[in-house]
């Protein structure tokens, strides 16, 4: 079983942060469209306190949008560059946690989790929530002396359990009454063919999504390398499916696409969970292989 080093996982996270900063510099982000079509819509359907917080932040940003948007882009570019060049990593990650919390509340509306309309197909529980989670997982440890050092088994397991929980939550979100109605999934998919299928049979579409999400979560929790390996690949496939069919690759090429959305981050979280077997496991496997190679008789 292969795995990616902690430093590479950190670098990939940095690349995604950097990409966020680049996307934030689109010309449309400096106009009223950013306020009216990106920030304020996340206040709709929210509990009173969350909705007011989002509206307040939009009103603060709007009069000085040029300054604030450059600030937003600058923070994300800084986070990305520092993680990619591996400089001041712990301080950078602390800043990223603070920034992720701010964006998760004021821009993503806590992933829309309290609106009754949140679904992984459109980015729940919030891409920036996953930035923070992965940042915690790739936090450099004392044993991280070399570029090729891997995550410890502890943090690989944290990644695996976190991903499993996310898939269970994703399945539960599909059970919300909104998605079980005739038009509940209408417009959720970025591909019209899937919207038509969902409109024709929303219960069946939701059932399929739930089965795959929960199956992946269960496989990741089974204490068996083969099942975990299957859960990893199923997670990657589901994440890429969500990114393509639901999120439309984050609408990055659209005028108001601000980030790649959650799909790539779910893949990155899966990669965090995919670790090298322990030396003891490798030794046992090697001995077993040699035993089977010995001629009988």
C-alpha angles and dihedrals in degrees: 000000000000129000140183122248120252090245092055091049088052090049092051090050088051092051091054092048089049091050089052089055093050092050090050089063095065111127092242090060089068093058138070090271089076091057098040100038104029110028108027098046089065089064092064115107093004126135110269097260096048093044091051092048092053093046091048092051092048090052090050093050099041100073092049100030096141092057096042094047091052087049092051092049092045093053092051094045089050092051091048096047095047093049092047095050092039097234125144088350100169094048090046092051091050089054089047091054091053092045092046090053092051094048093043091057105033101032107024097033092230089304090301086276093144097048099076089238103080116127134164087234090074100034110284133185083032128268093241090055087061091048088059095045093050090045089059091048096050093046104138115250134203091262092056097101101132135051091241096051111129131218113275118254088253094060094039088056091047088054092049095047091045092052091048091051090049091054091050090050090047091055092048091052089057088059092065110122092241092066095048094061125092095261098027095110095034110133094004093109122068090216117071095215090063092046089055092049091048092049091050095049114006095167093055092046091051092046091054092049092048094048093052094045095047092042089055091048092050093048091052091054097050110102095230125102095221094051092045089050090052090048090052094054093042088052091052092049093049092047092051090046090052091047092051106034100029108027099030090227088305091298084264094160093051118097093252102036104129102178144359089263125225102309098084090042092055087053090049091050088052089052089052089057094049106088139167115267114259117266089249091054091047091050092050091047091049093049091048091051092050091048091055090049094056112104114248123240 
